[in-house]
Amino acid sequence: MFVICRFMVGLDDVNGYVALNMQEGFVTHFIVPLWETVSRILPEMKHFAANAIMNAQRYSDRKEAALAAKNAKDKAEDPNAAP
């Protein structure tokens, strides 16, 4: 029997809301602080911190677009949905 953890449901769609939300969280809460700390110690690494911040924003934008697409799809599939 194969059991999957609740947080892993939806990760098979790499462009879906769930996967993008997890990616954004990982980059925002782990990668960005890591590179910011490293760049304080080694100032020549500041471009890595800046790139991580841009990536976090990119994931955030993609996540919002995926959520809007999911909501539009759900609304189109449900004829009883409120306008």
C-alpha positions in Angstrom: 0.0 0.0 0.0 1.3 3.4 -1.0 0.5 6.3 1.4 1.2 9.9 0.4 1.5 12.7 2.9 -1.2 15.5 2.6 1.4 18.2 1.8 2.6 16.1 -1.2 -0.8 16.0 -2.9 -0.7 18.1 -6.0 3.1 18.2 -6.4 2.9 16.2 -9.6 1.8 19.4 -11.5 5.0 21.4 -11.4 3.2 24.5 -12.7 0.3 24.1 -10.3 -0.5 26.2 -7.3 0.6 23.6 -4.7 4.1 23.0 -6.2 4.6 26.7 -6.9 3.5 27.6 -3.3 6.0 25.2 -1.9 8.8 26.5 -4.2 8.0 30.1 -3.2 8.1 29.2 0.5 11.4 27.3 0.1 13.1 30.2 -1.8 11.6 32.9 0.4 12.3 31.3 3.8 15.4 29.3 3.2 17.4 30.4 0.0 17.0 34.2 0.3 18.1 34.3 4.0 21.0 31.9 3.2 22.3 34.1 0.4 21.7 37.3 2.4 23.8 35.9 5.2 26.6 34.7 2.9 26.7 38.0 1.1 27.2 39.8 4.4 30.2 37.7 5.0 31.4 37.7 1.4 30.2 40.9 -0.3 31.2 39.7 -3.7 28.3 37.2 -3.5 25.6 39.9 -3.3 24.4 39.1 -6.8 23.4 35.6 -5.6 21.2 37.2 -2.9 19.7 39.6 -5.5 19.0 36.7 -7.8 17.3 34.7 -5.0 15.0 37.7 -4.3 14.1 37.9 -8.0 13.4 34.1 -8.1 11.2 34.4 -5.0 9.2 37.1 -6.7 9.0 35.1 -9.9 7.6 32.1 -8.0 5.1 34.4 -6.3 3.9 35.8 -9.6 3.6 32.3 -11.1 1.7 31.1 -8.0 -0.8 33.9 -8.3 -1.3 33.2 -12.0 -1.8 29.4 -11.3 -4.3 30.3 -8.6 -6.2 32.6 -11.0 -6.2 29.9 -13.7 -7.4 27.3 -11.2 -10.2 29.5 -10.0 -11.3 30.3 -13.6 -11.3 26.6 -14.5 -13.3 25.7 -11.4 -15.8 28.5 -12.2 -16.1 27.3 -15.8 -16.7 23.7 -14.7 -19.4 24.7 -12.1 -22.5 26.1 -13.8 -24.0 27.0 -10.4 -21.0 29.1 -9.3 -21.7 32.7 -8.3 -20.5 35.3 -10.9 
